Amino acid sequence: MKSLICYCFGYTATDIEQDITRNGQSTIMEKILSEKKSGGCQCATKNPKGR
């Protein structure tokens, strides 16, 4: 089972590791923050902890 890091967008630890390998750093946090600013975050409903 994949361990989700971000429930809203389905990012796993493996996704972050691969992103770092491809880009020298992770760009995923930037993508998440951009989506949150545009109202794309659904943490309250998708994350079992509600955050």
PyMOL Python script that loads the backbone (N, CA, C, O; Angstrom):
from pymol import cmd

cmd.read_pdbstr("""\
ATOM      1  N   MET A   1       0.837  -1.189   0.000  1.00  0.00           N
ATOM      2  CA  MET A   1       0.000   0.000   0.000  1.00  0.00           C
ATOM      3  C   MET A   1       0.878   1.247   0.000  1.00  0.00           C
ATOM      4  O   MET A   1       1.853   1.328   0.747  1.00  0.00           O
ATOM      5  N   LYS A   2       0.534   2.203  -0.828  1.00  0.00           N
ATOM      6  CA  LYS A   2       1.288   3.450  -0.896  1.00  0.00           C
ATOM      7  C   LYS A   2       0.908   4.343   0.275  1.00  0.00           C
ATOM      8  O   LYS A   2      -0.259   4.446   0.652  1.00  0.00           O
ATOM      9  N   SER A   3       1.920   4.983   0.836  1.00  0.00           N
ATOM     10  CA  SER A   3       1.686   5.909   1.934  1.00  0.00           C
ATOM     11  C   SER A   3       1.455   7.301   1.365  1.00  0.00           C
ATOM     12  O   SER A   3       2.377   7.926   0.840  1.00  0.00           O
ATOM     13  N   LEU A   4       0.228   7.781   1.471  1.00  0.00           N
ATOM     14  CA  LEU A   4      -0.093   9.107   0.955  1.00  0.00           C
ATOM     15  C   LEU A   4       0.472  10.195   1.853  1.00  0.00           C
ATOM     16  O   LEU A   4       0.353  10.149   3.078  1.00  0.00           O
ATOM     17  N   ILE A   5       1.078  11.153   1.219  1.00  0.00           N
ATOM     18  CA  ILE A   5       1.572  12.342   1.909  1.00  0.00           C
ATOM     19  C   ILE A   5       0.532  13.450   1.771  1.00  0.00           C
ATOM     20  O   ILE A   5       0.285  14.209   2.707  1.00  0.00           O
ATOM     21  N   CYS A   6      -0.070  13.528   0.586  1.00  0.00           N
ATOM     22  CA  CYS A   6      -1.082  14.542   0.293  1.00  0.00           C
ATOM     23  C   CYS A   6      -2.350  13.836  -0.189  1.00  0.00           C
ATOM     24  O   CYS A   6      -2.372  13.272  -1.283  1.00  0.00           O
ATOM     25  N   TYR A   7      -3.381  13.867   0.613  1.00  0.00           N
ATOM     26  CA  TYR A   7      -4.641  13.211   0.263  1.00  0.00           C
ATOM     27  C   TYR A   7      -5.400  13.966  -0.828  1.00  0.00           C
ATOM     28  O   TYR A   7      -6.105  13.353  -1.629  1.00  0.00           O
ATOM     29  N   CYS A   8      -5.263  15.267  -0.861  1.00  0.00           N
ATOM     30  CA  CYS A   8      -5.980  16.064  -1.861  1.00  0.00           C
ATOM     31  C   CYS A   8      -5.575  15.699  -3.278  1.00  0.00           C
ATOM     32  O   CYS A   8      -6.422  15.530  -4.156  1.00  0.00           O
ATOM     33  N   PHE A   9      -4.281  15.580  -3.489  1.00  0.00           N
ATOM     34  CA  PHE A   9      -3.760  15.400  -4.838  1.00  0.00           C
ATOM     35  C   PHE A   9      -3.100  14.045  -5.055  1.00  0.00           C
ATOM     36  O   PHE A   9      -2.571  13.775  -6.133  1.00  0.00           O
ATOM     37  N   GLY A  10      -3.129  13.189  -4.030  1.00  0.00           N
ATOM     38  CA  GLY A  10      -2.656  11.816  -4.161  1.00  0.00           C
ATOM     39  C   GLY A  10      -1.149  11.633  -4.219  1.00  0.00           C
ATOM     40  O   GLY A  10      -0.682  10.621  -4.742  1.00  0.00           O
ATOM     41  N   TYR A  11      -0.376  12.571  -3.702  1.00  0.00           N
ATOM     42  CA  TYR A  11       1.077  12.428  -3.715  1.00  0.00           C
ATOM     43  C   TYR A  11       1.533  11.468  -2.630  1.00  0.00           C
ATOM     44  O   TYR A  11       1.048  11.501  -1.499  1.00  0.00           O
ATOM     45  N   THR A  12       2.480  10.609  -3.004  1.00  0.00           N
ATOM     46  CA  THR A  12       3.057   9.650  -2.065  1.00  0.00           C
ATOM     47  C   THR A  12       4.512  10.027  -1.794  1.00  0.00           C
ATOM     48  O   THR A  12       5.073  10.905  -2.449  1.00  0.00           O
ATOM     49  N   ALA A  13       5.102   9.355  -0.826  1.00  0.00           N
ATOM     50  CA  ALA A  13       6.521   9.571  -0.545  1.00  0.00           C
ATOM     51  C   ALA A  13       7.356   9.230  -1.776  1.00  0.00           C
ATOM     52  O   ALA A  13       8.348   9.901  -2.061  1.00  0.00           O
ATOM     53  N   THR A  14       6.958   8.193  -2.502  1.00  0.00           N
ATOM     54  CA  THR A  14       7.667   7.810  -3.728  1.00  0.00           C
ATOM     55  C   THR A  14       7.593   8.917  -4.776  1.00  0.00           C
ATOM     56  O   THR A  14       8.577   9.189  -5.463  1.00  0.00           O
ATOM     57  N   ASP A  15       6.433   9.552  -4.902  1.00  0.00           N
ATOM     58  CA  ASP A  15       6.291  10.667  -5.848  1.00  0.00           C
ATOM     59  C   ASP A  15       7.280  11.778  -5.524  1.00  0.00           C
ATOM     60  O   ASP A  15       7.906  12.342  -6.422  1.00  0.00           O
ATOM     61  N   ILE A  16       7.418  12.087  -4.250  1.00  0.00           N
ATOM     62  CA  ILE A  16       8.321  13.163  -3.824  1.00  0.00           C
ATOM     63  C   ILE A  16       9.768  12.768  -4.104  1.00  0.00           C
ATOM     64  O   ILE A  16      10.553  13.586  -4.583  1.00  0.00           O
ATOM     65  N   GLU A  17      10.125  11.512  -3.808  1.00  0.00           N
ATOM     66  CA  GLU A  17      11.482  11.030  -4.072  1.00  0.00           C
ATOM     67  C   GLU A  17      11.794  11.107  -5.568  1.00  0.00           C
ATOM     68  O   GLU A  17      12.879  11.546  -5.949  1.00  0.00           O
ATOM     69  N   GLN A  18      10.867  10.690  -6.407  1.00  0.00           N
ATOM     70  CA  GLN A  18      11.076  10.738  -7.858  1.00  0.00           C
ATOM     71  C   GLN A  18      11.171  12.177  -8.357  1.00  0.00           C
ATOM     72  O   GLN A  18      11.949  12.472  -9.265  1.00  0.00           O
ATOM     73  N   ASP A  19      10.390  13.062  -7.773  1.00  0.00           N
ATOM     74  CA  ASP A  19      10.424  14.480  -8.136  1.00  0.00           C
ATOM     75  C   ASP A  19      11.798  15.070  -7.819  1.00  0.00           C
ATOM     76  O   ASP A  19      12.344  15.841  -8.608  1.00  0.00           O
ATOM     77  N   ILE A  20      12.343  14.712  -6.681  1.00  0.00           N
ATOM     78  CA  ILE A  20      13.675  15.189  -6.287  1.00  0.00           C
ATOM     79  C   ILE A  20      14.732  14.646  -7.242  1.00  0.00           C
ATOM     80  O   ILE A  20      15.640  15.373  -7.646  1.00  0.00           O
ATOM     81  N   THR A  21      14.617  13.379  -7.600  1.00  0.00           N
ATOM     82  CA  THR A  21      15.571  12.768  -8.530  1.00  0.00           C
ATOM     83  C   THR A  21      15.532  13.478  -9.886  1.00  0.00           C
ATOM     84  O   THR A  21      16.576  13.738 -10.484  1.00  0.00           O
ATOM     85  N   ARG A  22      14.330  13.789 -10.364  1.00  0.00           N
ATOM     86  CA  ARG A  22      14.177  14.440 -11.674  1.00  0.00           C
ATOM     87  C   ARG A  22      14.604  15.904 -11.652  1.00  0.00           C
ATOM     88  O   ARG A  22      15.210  16.385 -12.610  1.00  0.00           O
ATOM     89  N   ASN A  23      14.293  16.618 -10.569  1.00  0.00           N
ATOM     90  CA  ASN A  23      14.457  18.075 -10.554  1.00  0.00           C
ATOM     91  C   ASN A  23      15.541  18.596  -9.615  1.00  0.00           C
ATOM     92  O   ASN A  23      15.805  19.798  -9.587  1.00  0.00           O
ATOM     93  N   GLY A  24      16.167  17.714  -8.853  1.00  0.00           N
ATOM     94  CA  GLY A  24      17.179  18.161  -7.894  1.00  0.00           C
ATOM     95  C   GLY A  24      16.577  18.673  -6.601  1.00  0.00           C
ATOM     96  O   GLY A  24      17.285  18.880  -5.615  1.00  0.00           O
ATOM     97  N   GLN A  25      15.279  18.874  -6.608  1.00  0.00           N
ATOM     98  CA  GLN A  25      14.505  19.266  -5.423  1.00  0.00           C
ATOM     99  C   GLN A  25      13.049  18.940  -5.733  1.00  0.00           C
ATOM    100  O   GLN A  25      12.696  18.717  -6.891  1.00  0.00           O
ATOM    101  N   SER A  26      12.221  18.911  -4.726  1.00  0.00           N
ATOM    102  CA  SER A  26      10.810  18.618  -4.967  1.00  0.00           C
ATOM    103  C   SER A  26      10.062  19.882  -5.367  1.00  0.00           C
ATOM    104  O   SER A  26      10.182  20.924  -4.723  1.00  0.00           O
ATOM    105  N   THR A  27       9.298  19.771  -6.429  1.00  0.00           N
ATOM    106  CA  THR A  27       8.442  20.871  -6.876  1.00  0.00           C
ATOM    107  C   THR A  27       6.997  20.645  -6.442  1.00  0.00           C
ATOM    108  O   THR A  27       6.118  21.464  -6.709  1.00  0.00           O
ATOM    109  N   ILE A  28       6.770  19.526  -5.771  1.00  0.00           N
ATOM    110  CA  ILE A  28       5.407  19.152  -5.382  1.00  0.00           C
ATOM    111  C   ILE A  28       4.799  20.152  -4.402  1.00  0.00           C
ATOM    112  O   ILE A  28       3.622  20.490  -4.529  1.00  0.00           O
ATOM    113  N   MET A  29       5.561  20.627  -3.441  1.00  0.00           N
ATOM    114  CA  MET A  29       5.024  21.579  -2.465  1.00  0.00           C
ATOM    115  C   MET A  29       4.543  22.845  -3.163  1.00  0.00           C
ATOM    116  O   MET A  29       3.511  23.405  -2.795  1.00  0.00           O
ATOM    117  N   GLU A  30       5.282  23.295  -4.160  1.00  0.00           N
ATOM    118  CA  GLU A  30       4.860  24.478  -4.926  1.00  0.00           C
ATOM    119  C   GLU A  30       3.523  24.212  -5.621  1.00  0.00           C
ATOM    120  O   GLU A  30       2.648  25.077  -5.654  1.00  0.00           O
ATOM    121  N   LYS A  31       3.376  23.015  -6.171  1.00  0.00           N
ATOM    122  CA  LYS A  31       2.129  22.647  -6.851  1.00  0.00           C
ATOM    123  C   LYS A  31       0.966  22.621  -5.862  1.00  0.00           C
ATOM    124  O   LYS A  31      -0.125  23.106  -6.162  1.00  0.00           O
ATOM    125  N   ILE A  32       1.205  22.057  -4.692  1.00  0.00           N
ATOM    126  CA  ILE A  32       0.158  21.979  -3.667  1.00  0.00           C
ATOM    127  C   ILE A  32      -0.245  23.380  -3.219  1.00  0.00           C
ATOM    128  O   ILE A  32      -1.436  23.682  -3.137  1.00  0.00           O
ATOM    129  N   LEU A  33       0.727  24.236  -2.931  1.00  0.00           N
ATOM    130  CA  LEU A  33       0.427  25.597  -2.483  1.00  0.00           C
ATOM    131  C   LEU A  33      -0.334  26.382  -3.543  1.00  0.00           C
ATOM    132  O   LEU A  33      -1.249  27.141  -3.222  1.00  0.00           O
ATOM    133  N   SER A  34       0.038  26.202  -4.788  1.00  0.00           N
ATOM    134  CA  SER A  34      -0.655  26.877  -5.884  1.00  0.00           C
ATOM    135  C   SER A  34      -2.111  26.429  -5.965  1.00  0.00           C
ATOM    136  O   SER A  34      -3.012  27.251  -6.130  1.00  0.00           O
ATOM    137  N   GLU A  35      -2.334  25.129  -5.850  1.00  0.00           N
ATOM    138  CA  GLU A  35      -3.698  24.588  -5.882  1.00  0.00           C
ATOM    139  C   GLU A  35      -4.524  25.080  -4.695  1.00  0.00           C
ATOM    140  O   GLU A  35      -5.706  25.393  -4.839  1.00  0.00           O
ATOM    141  N   LYS A  36      -3.890  25.145  -3.519  1.00  0.00           N
ATOM    142  CA  LYS A  36      -4.599  25.629  -2.329  1.00  0.00           C
ATOM    143  C   LYS A  36      -5.043  27.071  -2.517  1.00  0.00           C
ATOM    144  O   LYS A  36      -6.161  27.435  -2.151  1.00  0.00           O
ATOM    145  N   LYS A  37      -4.163  27.893  -3.090  1.00  0.00           N
ATOM    146  CA  LYS A  37      -4.497  29.303  -3.326  1.00  0.00           C
ATOM    147  C   LYS A  37      -5.656  29.457  -4.295  1.00  0.00           C
ATOM    148  O   LYS A  37      -6.446  30.395  -4.186  1.00  0.00           O
ATOM    149  N   SER A  38      -5.758  28.527  -5.249  1.00  0.00           N
ATOM    150  CA  SER A  38      -6.830  28.624  -6.248  1.00  0.00           C
ATOM    151  C   SER A  38      -8.089  27.869  -5.816  1.00  0.00           C
ATOM    152  O   SER A  38      -9.037  27.742  -6.590  1.00  0.00           O
ATOM    153  N   GLY A  39      -8.095  27.363  -4.559  1.00  0.00           N
ATOM    154  CA  GLY A  39      -9.281  26.703  -4.028  1.00  0.00           C
ATOM    155  C   GLY A  39      -9.380  25.222  -4.343  1.00  0.00           C
ATOM    156  O   GLY A  39     -10.442  24.624  -4.173  1.00  0.00           O
ATOM    157  N   GLY A  40      -8.285  24.621  -4.801  1.00  0.00           N
ATOM    158  CA  GLY A  40      -8.307  23.210  -5.175  1.00  0.00           C
ATOM    159  C   GLY A  40      -8.076  22.239  -4.038  1.00  0.00           C
ATOM    160  O   GLY A  40      -8.094  21.027  -4.256  1.00  0.00           O
ATOM    161  N   CYS A  41      -7.861  22.729  -2.840  1.00  0.00           N
ATOM    162  CA  CYS A  41      -7.584  21.870  -1.690  1.00  0.00           C
ATOM    163  C   CYS A  41      -8.874  21.267  -1.141  1.00  0.00           C
ATOM    164  O   CYS A  41      -9.881  21.956  -0.983  1.00  0.00           O
ATOM    165  N   GLN A  42      -8.820  19.961  -0.852  1.00  0.00           N
ATOM    166  CA  GLN A  42      -9.976  19.266  -0.292  1.00  0.00           C
ATOM    167  C   GLN A  42      -9.587  18.468   0.951  1.00  0.00           C
ATOM    168  O   GLN A  42     -10.137  17.396   1.204  1.00  0.00           O
ATOM    169  N   CYS A  43      -8.646  18.989   1.719  1.00  0.00           N
ATOM    170  CA  CYS A  43      -8.146  18.281   2.897  1.00  0.00           C
ATOM    171  C   CYS A  43      -9.266  17.918   3.881  1.00  0.00           C
ATOM    172  O   CYS A  43      -9.269  16.823   4.444  1.00  0.00           O
ATOM    173  N   ALA A  44     -10.186  18.811   4.081  1.00  0.00           N
ATOM    174  CA  ALA A  44     -11.236  18.577   5.075  1.00  0.00           C
ATOM    175  C   ALA A  44     -12.081  17.349   4.738  1.00  0.00           C
ATOM    176  O   ALA A  44     -12.644  16.725   5.636  1.00  0.00           O
ATOM    177  N   THR A  45     -12.174  17.001   3.469  1.00  0.00           N
ATOM    178  CA  THR A  45     -12.976  15.829   3.095  1.00  0.00           C
ATOM    179  C   THR A  45     -12.150  14.626   2.726  1.00  0.00           C
ATOM    180  O   THR A  45     -12.598  13.503   2.955  1.00  0.00           O
ATOM    181  N   LYS A  46     -10.962  14.796   2.165  1.00  0.00           N
ATOM    182  CA  LYS A  46     -10.159  13.662   1.725  1.00  0.00           C
ATOM    183  C   LYS A  46      -9.192  13.117   2.763  1.00  0.00           C
ATOM    184  O   LYS A  46      -8.910  11.919   2.775  1.00  0.00           O
ATOM    185  N   ASN A  47      -8.681  13.982   3.635  1.00  0.00           N
ATOM    186  CA  ASN A  47      -7.726  13.541   4.636  1.00  0.00           C
ATOM    187  C   ASN A  47      -8.487  12.971   5.828  1.00  0.00           C
ATOM    188  O   ASN A  47      -9.366  13.635   6.376  1.00  0.00           O
ATOM    189  N   PRO A  48      -8.155  11.747   6.232  1.00  0.00           N
ATOM    190  CA  PRO A  48      -8.864  11.153   7.376  1.00  0.00           C
ATOM    191  C   PRO A  48      -8.755  11.983   8.663  1.00  0.00           C
ATOM    192  O   PRO A  48      -9.612  11.876   9.540  1.00  0.00           O
ATOM    193  N   LYS A  49      -7.721  12.797   8.777  1.00  0.00           N
ATOM    194  CA  LYS A  49      -7.556  13.649   9.956  1.00  0.00           C
ATOM    195  C   LYS A  49      -8.253  14.990   9.788  1.00  0.00           C
ATOM    196  O   LYS A  49      -8.284  15.795  10.719  1.00  0.00           O
ATOM    197  N   GLY A  50      -8.812  15.237   8.612  1.00  0.00           N
ATOM    198  CA  GLY A  50      -9.554  16.468   8.365  1.00  0.00           C
ATOM    199  C   GLY A  50      -8.705  17.708   8.256  1.00  0.00           C
ATOM    200  O   GLY A  50      -9.170  18.805   8.566  1.00  0.00           O
ATOM    201  N   ARG A  51      -7.462  17.558   7.819  1.00  0.00           N
ATOM    202  CA  ARG A  51      -6.575  18.716   7.647  1.00  0.00           C
ATOM    203  C   ARG A  51      -5.652  18.521   6.486  1.00  0.00           C
ATOM    204  O   ARG A  51      -4.836  19.395   6.193  1.00  0.00           O
TER     205      ARG A  51
END
""", "prot")
cmd.dss("prot")
cmd.show_as("cartoon", "prot")
cmd.util.cbc("prot")
cmd.orient("prot")
